[in-house]
Amino acid sequence: MGQLEIKHLKMITSIARTGNMTKAAQHLFVSQSALSQQLKDIEGKLNTNLFYRTHKKMILTPIGKKLLKTASDIIEKLEDTELEIARTISGETGELKVGTQCIFCYKWLPQVLAVFQEKYPNIEFEIGTSVDYIRELESKTFDLVVTVNVEVQDHFQSYPLFQDQMICLLPDTHPLTVRSYVRWEDFHDVCLISHTDKNNNRFYQQILKPKGIEPKRFMTVGQPQASIEMVASGFGISIFPRWAVQNSLKTYKIAAMPITRKGIPLTWSATFLKTHEVLVYQKEFASIVSKMNLTNSEILN
């Protein structure tokens, strides 16, 4: 078993189609003697003749006819698969599953998606919320994840999208607004409003908690927009990327202040798993996001 190779299947198909060793050899770009030897070898391994040799034509035996049908099916499926692979790599077909930890991505996503689909109209697009980008990329839940300040790991690669800054969002009448920035110790005496619970709030878990800072109260509000409404109504303060609330600053009675004198800079990135090939249209999506934000400077200021 395991004697047949694709080259044998193509050989049988070509000889059957032309009925002539010379023409089949020309079609396969091999010498006639080499083709004759290949046929002799495979017939010897199979212990049966695949063709009747006549003076004028090569005629399939019953076993040859059976093998030809299988060969035709396999070659057709292989050619279809190769074509599909080529179309996927070039971006003619495929799918793109994007995860985002960028809670306000839906503000820029429609504009990005419009540009992307104009260039790649046959790519199926899915988007979802990312919680654990490492696990989600490794399980292929997402092809790429838009996240911030990616940890340096050998099996991930990231493409920077745009720069940002973490800010503290307060009611515009809050006493802290008289300062030029919010200090760490200021978080002791406030109600911190978050769209995630305390265990999943990165600002609290990664910054405040290690510093021994406990807000006076922690309020979980499921939707980011609702968090802004609660801040504007005076229930507390919240933490956001600056670009995410830029438009809200114009319509709500709220203020955005840097956190500490140096501020907290952020870099949003498109992150991929290195072990999976990054296709051309996946890179293009990241490129469109980057260009879109670079050309919309009001988001970044």
Salt bridges, closest charged atoms under 4 A:
GLU43 OE1 - ARG53 NH2 2.76
ASP73 OD2 - LYS69 NZ 3.45
GLU92 OE1 - ARG87 NE 3.51
ASP132 OD2 - ARG135 NE 3.97
GLU136 OE2 - ARG135 NH2 3.97
GLU138 OE2 - HIS155 NE2 3.35
ASP143 OD1 - LYS140 NZ 3.00
GLU185 OE2 - ARG183 NE 3.70
ASP186 OD1 - ARG179 NH1 2.79
ASP186 OD1 - ARG183 NH2 2.95
GLU214 OE1 - LYS198 NZ 3.13
GLU284 OE2 - LYS119 NZ 3.32
